[in-house]
C-alpha cells in the first residue's frame, strides 16, 4: 500500500491531533490527580478541625456540668465560712454560746495566730491557700460523753471547719473537782482564694 504525499499530510495532522489529545489527556489526568490529592488533604484537615471542634464542645459541656456540680459545693463552703477570711470572732462567740449550754462542766481554749497550713504529705489545694488557726481546749468533765456532745455542738453550731487532731483524758483526784479532765488540740481551717485581692 502506497501513501501519497497528501495522505502523509493528513496522517501527520491526525498524528499531531492524537499526540495533542494524548498530551492534553495526560495534563488533565495529572491535574485531576493533583486536585484529588489536594481535595483529600482539605477533607482530612476539615475532618481534623471537625473532630477538634467536637472535642472542645464535649469539654465545654463537661465544664458546664462540673460548674453546676461544684457551684453548689462552693456556695456551701462560702456559707459555712470555710472559704474567705478567718472568722475568729465568730468562733469565739460560738464557743461562748456553747458554754451557756453547760454541755461540759467547764472548758478553756486558746486560739493561736493564723498561719499557712503545713501538711505532712502534699495536698493539692487547687487555687486556694490553706490557713490554719490552732485551737487548744482544756475540759473538766463528769463523763466521756460530754466531750462527744461538746464537739457535736461545735461542728453543728459554729460555722467553719474545726479539725480535731486528738485528745488526752485523765481522771481527777479530788472528789470536789470534776471527774475527768481532757486536753484536745486541733485547729480551724480556712481556704483563701489566691486570685482574690488582698
BELKA-V524478 format. One record per helix or strand of 2 or more residues. SS is the DSSP state (H for helix, E for strand). FROM is the first residue (numbers start at 1). TO is the last residue. Records with the same first field share a line. If there is no record, write none. Layout:
SS=FROM-TO  FROM-TO
This chain:
H=5-79  88-100  144-157
E=106-111  115-116  128-141  161-171  180-193
